[in-house]
Amino acid sequence: MDALTILRDGGDPVALARGLIGRKFLVAGAGGLIVETEAYSRDDAASHSFRGPRTANAAMFGPPGTIYVYRSYGLHWCLNIVAAPGAAVLLRALAPTHGLDVMAERRGPVPPHLLCAGPGRLARALGVTGVLDGASLFGPPFALGPGIDAPAVLTGPRIGISRDTERPWRFGLSGSRSLSRPFPKASH
């Protein structure tokens, strides 16, 4: 199913995570192609929604297309897109294509392919903070558009979690230099 259909109607976070790979994503004109995502569902012990709604995760229970922003380890902002109430997709990495000067200013002197390689780096480069928690993907400052037709998508286990680790819900663009970490061999 197409990512925009899932976002319009609500649906499976795994299908959305896969469907977002290769799409263009911008925040206030800065961004690039989505090259890595992870899916989280309500019945997933690794998900912020697993124990139900709370003040901190309220946006994750919003309608499809709601932006859910949280702070990881008290240090880094992380950006998610809600697929259905209680289910979301973490944007793990972008291949930067737009607003490179702005992103480099926010991140400091790093090679362009590393500007958005990882969820914390991605949020910082795009200027994402908790102020955007609960915003809609369908309006400013966000733009989601077409990118690569029929991208080759890699699949593997999610990163940095300790529960439900066996779910192969991490997706990446094959051959991208901007991934946060390599995928295991033969992960198509």
C-alpha angles and dihedrals in degrees: 000000000000117000093235092052090051091049092048097046103023123240152130115008091206091057090046093049090053093041094054093060109110095014122126114249124184135177112199090338097310124106142065144211118341105240103166135032141161128210126222126185134191093253091051114105089210092058124099087227096057095098094042135254121335133162092264095052100033093117090058088065092053126106122288111290094034113139113233114196122182137169116248116215088342090286115075133043115228126201124218134175117217114235095182132343106300094010125091146161122235113217102223102174146001132197098230117235107147130052096007093161092054092046092047090050090054095044103034129227106341131134111273094245089059097049093096102016101130133021096266093046090047093053093046094048091050094045093243117164136157089279087080094053108122095016121133122254087214096070142043134338088027130074125179116185145155120294129156118014111230098352118201102247126204122207129204147136120303120258131238099013131116101197130062088008094158095070110107092218101134115101131189142175110257112243096013116145090201099070116124090229135357120266122238114267117274094020100143 
